């Protein structure tokens, strides 16, 4: 059972990293430049991997558990935005993520 939760964490990390690559692709000057940007394809491929892992996990865990726990993506996103994109993380953002996670845990446990 633990392996499915590990796959779920990998799924959320994959989704967060996919968003990072799409963010990098969005810096392109035009649509044509975006289409030629390798970051677009890396991000899309990572989203595909994340979706496939999601399907796999849903075979073994309840939907009412998997969906709330996908909010772990918010943690990865905040960490990535801080360390890689050098974005500032406010106390309000941290508080919001904590509330989301508490809610996700409460929903998935009950």
N, C-alpha and C positions, 0 to 999 in steps of 0.2 A: 504494500500500500504506500509506503514511503516513496518508492520510485515514482509514483504518479504525481506526488506533490513536488518532487524534484523536477520532473518534466514540466510541471505547471510554472515553476519559478523560471526555468529556462525559456519557456514560452513568453512569459512577461518580459524577460530581459531582451529577447529577440525582437519583440514589438517596440520596445523603447529604443533600441539601437536602430531599428528600421526608421523610426521617426527622425533620428539624428541624421541619417543619410538623406532623407527627403528634405530636411531643413537645409542641408548643404546644397542639395540640388536646386532649392528655391532661390538661391543667390544668383542663378544664371540670369543673363541680361534679357533673353527673349525665350519664346516657346521653343524655337528651333534649338537654341543653346541648351535648354532644359532637356529636350529629347536626346541630345548628344551627350549629356552629362552622365557619367558612369554611376554617380551617386544615386540617381533616379532608379537605376536597375538593381543596385545593391539593396537599396531600401525596399523596393518591390519584392525582391527575392526573400529578404528577411521577413517581410509581412506574410509571404506565402508560407515560409517555414513556421512562423508563429501560428498561422491558421491551421496548418496540418497538425502541429503539436496540440492545438486546442481540440481538434477533432479526436485525436488519439486519447487525450485525457478524458474527454467526455464519454468515451466508451466505458471507462472504469470508475469514474467519480460522478456524483450527482451534479446535475446542472445547477442546483441551488447552492452548491459548494463552489464549483468552478467559477461561475460568473462573478460572484463577489470577490473572490481571491485574485481575479485578474487585475484588481485595483492595485496590486503590488507594482504594476507598471508605473504608477505615479511615483513610487519611491525611486525606481531606476531612472525615470525621466528627470527627477529633481537632481539626482546625483550626477547624471550625464550633463545636464545643463550647467551645473556648478563647475565641475572639473574640466569638461571639454569645451563648452561654449563660454565659460567664464561669466555666466549670468549670476546676478545676486539672488540669494535666497532670503526672503524676509521671514520674520517670525509668523506672520499671517499665513504664508505658504506652508510653512512647517506645521502649523496648527491645523490647517485644512487637510493636509495629507494624513496627519495623525487621526483626525476625526473620520476620514474616509476609511482608514484601515481598521479603526475600532468598529465602525459600522459593518465592514466586510466580515470581520471575525465574528461579530454577534449574529449576523445573518447566516453565516455558514455553519456555526455551531448549533444553532437552535433547530 
